[in-house]
Amino acid sequence: MVTTVRVLNRNMVFTAVNSDDLDGVAMPDVHHLNAVGEFKNPRWFALLESGLASRDPMIVRAAALNAVRLRRFDLGCAVAGAADSVPESVHKHVVAAAGVYLSAAGRGRALALSDDPTSGFLLTVMLVLDSFDADDYAIARDAFLHLAGHAGGNVGGAVAWSEALADAINVLAGALQDPAVLPNVGAADRERVSAGIRELKSRRDFRRLDRHARGELEMISAAVSL
């Protein structure tokens, strides 16, 4: 049984957290919450609720993201409510997007296609997922196709087009690598994704996409061509 994990702390530095470190923690810090997401042991799930009650935006963000990672849909309303207490910032948009994923119909699929400032963060939130299902795939597919034809600039006025697109590509690639998803993707769906890839590659601003996202795009292309 794993008793120690290495996770990021609030300074984005990896630190070791022992399972014993989580016992007796009243108000968790970022690394404690990331350890909860890594251990995936219900014994410490209550720390997520404690984190959501914090006044520290970084702690609230970590609690929200790990609630998504652990698929704690029962905390959806609590996460959405916690976003209201976070001052206007990237943290606020991330927590709000996590709340949408956990509580909205279709996990926020409609948000991914909107011009809401939070729309560009929904796929960012989904990057923490360890596994995917049909709903996750549908969000990533729709977001990718939407962004592939987007005019550029910022998405919802908050996230650069290239960054939002890279997140959509990374989540779509992850979903298509999940054995529970790819076998259920039909021929028409595969052609839609292939057409989106062709459209994206024909754009002059395709070069703005980072190298990793381009590599993931090739993986997607191969997957839907099978």
Buried (B, 14 or more C-beta within 10 A) or exposed (E): EEEEBEBEBBEEEEBEBEBEBBEEBEEBBBBBBBBBBBBEEEEBBEBBBBBBEBEBBBBBBBBBBBBBBBBBBEBBEBBBBBBEBBEEEBBBBBBBBBBBBBBBEBBBBBBBBBEBBBBBBBBBBBBBBEEBBEBBBBBBBBBBBBBBEBEBEBBBEBBBBBBBBBBBBBBBBBBBBBEEBBEEBEEEBBEBBBEBBEEBEEBEEBEBBEEEBBEBBEBBBEBBEE
